[in-house]
Amino acid sequence: MADEIVLLSGWPSMFGMRVRVALAEKGLKYEYREEDLRNKSPLLLNMNPVHKKIPVLIHNGKPISESVIIVEYIDGVWNHKSPLLPTDPYQRAQARFWVDYVDNKLYDIGKKIIWSTKGEEHETGKKEFIECLKLLERELGDKPYFGGENFGFVDVSLVTFSCWFHTFESYGNFSIQTECPKLIAWTKRCLEKESASSSLADPHKIHDYAWGVRKRLGIE
């Protein structure tokens, strides 16, 4: 019996995109259902009754929530191809640490740049965001990917932020290419992979989306 896989997400979500990258890495076919977060579907509310958030992966009728947990689930269930997490326990722990850093540091700081007004919070967010990227760049070092020679867990989790880089730069008035050239080179390397390039949203559409949200919030 073939696996039935459904992904509930929203097209601008970097968290939903990372699930798409992981599914593509594994060569899995799935049904994609776009969610309107201002009018959440009964299916989303039923599948994720606790947080009521995207993304949600439904595998043979069973829901898995939270993008990092979903990617680990995908890697564990379909472990015959393109392993994402290292087998070594220490390396696995390190990969999880950096993904947690991306989600709980980089993401939260990035929100200050896009969704706050031009003020002290905005400038502080800009400075902290660049510092976060520089730290990630140091962790990458001269390796092709964060885990070494192979595209893995940290790469899947961070590369989806890259389609938001243009928006961060636009509202933060800085250049990631100038600040973190190795990180941009890594981004381009990741996007040479079909799994990444086919799963990420267009950066200009992301910018238009952010502008629309800012206008709705009265920031523009």
Secondary structure as UniProt FT lines:
FT   STRAND          5..9
FT   TURN            11..12
FT   HELIX           14..25
FT   TURN            26..27
FT   STRAND          31..34
FT   TURN            37..38
FT   HELIX           42..47
FT   TURN            49..51
FT   STRAND          56..59
FT   TURN            60..61
FT   STRAND          62..65
FT   HELIX           67..77
FT   TURN            78..80
FT   HELIX           89..101
FT   HELIX           102..106
FT   HELIX           107..115
FT   HELIX           120..140
FT   TURN            141..142
FT   TURN            146..147
FT   HELIX           153..159
FT   HELIX           160..164
FT   HELIX           165..172
FT   HELIX           176..179
FT   HELIX           181..190
FT   TURN            191..192
FT   HELIX           194..197
FT   TURN            198..199
FT   HELIX           203..217
//
